[in-house]
């Protein structure tokens, strides 16, 4: 009889309560406190709290990061994990410093998105879903980036690269290789900042200066 094939997706083991290792920085804690005032209850701040965690944990949500959000929001690990795994913008495994997200939806596909993907795979020496050995680039495909008029399109952090050609890719990769910023972390930070008012940002800066 043929063996049944069972695929079990790897699920990181949640830490036990006594193993909880809180890693949010002072800034992160203050941001979270400010965010709580925007909502009727802590649970409603889950999405920005996960952005904070993604930034604080270096670009992806580990089991510890999810457990910390659950602890700070007073929710169960399973509940926070359910939200974190539903949305694709939260990374569940380590990713490169730059996420190259190529749109392969209809318009981009017709305009050569798969040729662009192949070019990137050859140039970086990785396959879709992989990260370069130097930890710089992760290559993924995404659904419509809502920029169909400029297809084919790729998102890198908060930058949209439009009307892609191999030449444009060469130029971009070169720029990113010498760049200082960490676009995955910066994107998470930008998302958090969007939720905070000017006044809240000033108050947080002021409080941190006093420490
Ligand atoms: S199909 Fe690629 S941006 Fe819309």
Boltz pocket constraint, residues with backbone or C-beta under 6 A from the ligand:
constraints:
  - pocket:
      binder: B
      contacts: [[A, 103], [A, 104], [A, 105], [A, 106], [A, 107], [A, 108], [A, 109], [A, 143], [A, 144], [A, 145], [A, 146], [A, 147], [A, 148], [A, 149], [A, 151], [A, 153]]
      max_distance: 6.0
